[in-house]
Amino acid sequence: MNTEGKGKILRIFLNENTRHGNTLLYEAIVQRAFEQGLAGSMVFRGIEGFGFCCPSCRTRSEGMTISSCQPLVIEFIDTEAKLNELIPVLKGMMKTGAIIMQDADIIFNRFE
């Protein structure tokens, strides 16, 4: 699938350890988006954060973040219509976290 032109970025903030049934939530979200045919996604692990799973999930020790609530961000790029189809599914899967959508000019997005 090749997607270029006006699009959107859907960004999801959540906790690395949050589960959806027997599966890690971020894995379940990426799988669901893949099944729905979205153009692309990536998961980023945050080194520090707070506010998406509990009031305070920060523990710092000698410059390193050690936390039972490691923050994650999942990003998807695609058309607004395709991302809007995914949003109700995400809301049903997530108990905590945040979802935002931003405009994007997709300059290059191709894979084999």
C-alpha positions as CSV (number, residue, x, y, z in Angstrom):
1,M,0.0,0.0,0.0
2,N,1.3,3.4,-0.9
3,T,-0.2,6.4,0.8
4,E,0.9,10.0,0.0
5,G,-0.8,13.4,0.2
6,K,-3.0,14.8,3.0
7,G,-3.4,12.4,5.9
8,K,-3.4,12.2,9.7
9,I,-1.2,10.9,12.5
10,L,-3.1,9.1,15.2
11,R,-1.0,8.9,18.4
12,I,-1.9,6.7,21.4
13,F,-0.3,7.2,24.8
14,L,-0.4,4.2,27.2
15,N,1.4,2.0,29.6
16,E,3.7,-0.8,28.4
17,N,2.3,-3.4,30.8
18,T,-1.4,-2.7,30.2
19,R,-3.2,-5.8,29.0
20,H,-6.1,-6.5,26.7
21,G,-7.2,-10.0,27.8
22,N,-4.1,-12.2,27.7
23,T,-2.2,-9.9,25.2
24,L,-0.3,-6.7,25.9
25,L,-2.5,-3.8,24.9
26,Y,0.0,-2.2,22.5
27,E,0.4,-5.5,20.6
28,A,-3.4,-6.0,20.4
29,I,-3.8,-2.4,19.1
30,V,-1.1,-2.8,16.4
31,Q,-2.5,-6.1,15.3
32,R,-6.0,-4.7,15.1
33,A,-4.8,-1.8,13.0
34,F,-2.9,-4.2,10.7
35,E,-6.1,-6.2,10.3
36,Q,-8.0,-3.1,9.3
37,G,-5.4,-2.3,6.6
38,L,-3.8,0.9,8.0
39,A,-0.9,2.2,6.1
40,G,1.7,2.0,8.9
41,S,2.4,2.1,12.6
42,M,5.3,2.2,15.0
43,V,5.6,1.8,18.8
44,F,8.0,3.9,20.8
45,R,9.0,3.2,24.4
46,G,9.3,6.3,26.6
47,I,12.1,6.7,29.0
48,E,10.0,8.7,31.5
49,G,6.5,9.9,31.8
50,F,3.3,10.2,33.9
51,G,-0.4,10.8,33.6
52,F,-1.6,8.0,31.3
53,C,-2.1,5.1,33.7
54,C,-1.8,6.3,37.2
55,P,-1.2,9.6,39.1
56,S,2.5,9.0,39.4
57,C,4.5,6.3,37.7
58,R,8.0,7.8,37.9
59,T,10.9,6.3,39.8
60,R,14.3,7.7,39.1
61,S,17.7,6.2,40.2
62,E,21.1,7.6,39.2
63,G,19.9,9.0,35.8
64,M,17.8,5.9,34.9
65,T,14.1,5.6,34.9
66,I,12.9,2.5,36.6
67,S,9.1,2.1,36.5
68,S,6.4,-0.5,36.6
69,C,4.5,1.9,34.3
70,Q,6.8,2.4,31.4
71,P,5.2,4.8,28.9
72,L,4.6,3.9,25.3
73,V,3.4,5.8,22.3
74,I,1.9,4.1,19.2
75,E,1.7,6.1,16.0
76,F,-0.4,5.4,12.9
77,I,-0.4,7.3,9.6
78,D,-3.2,7.1,7.1
79,T,-6.2,8.9,5.8
80,E,-8.6,10.5,8.3
81,A,-11.4,8.2,7.2
82,K,-9.4,5.0,7.9
83,L,-8.1,6.3,11.2
84,N,-11.7,7.3,12.2
85,E,-12.7,3.7,11.7
86,L,-10.1,2.6,14.2
87,I,-10.9,5.1,16.9
88,P,-14.1,3.4,18.3
89,V,-12.2,0.1,18.4
90,L,-9.4,1.7,20.4
91,K,-11.8,3.4,22.8
92,G,-13.3,0.0,23.5
93,M,-9.9,-1.6,24.1
94,M,-8.4,1.1,26.3
95,K,-9.3,1.8,30.0
96,T,-6.6,4.4,30.5
97,G,-4.4,6.5,28.2
98,A,-4.9,9.2,25.6
99,I,-5.6,9.3,21.9
100,I,-4.8,12.4,19.7
101,M,-5.0,13.0,15.9
102,Q,-2.9,15.6,14.0
103,D,-2.8,16.7,10.4
104,A,0.1,15.3,8.3
105,D,1.4,15.8,4.8
106,I,2.5,12.3,3.9
107,I,5.5,12.9,1.6
108,F,6.7,9.4,1.1
109,N,5.2,6.1,2.4
110,R,5.9,3.0,0.4
111,F,6.8,-0.6,1.1
112,E,7.0,-3.8,-0.8
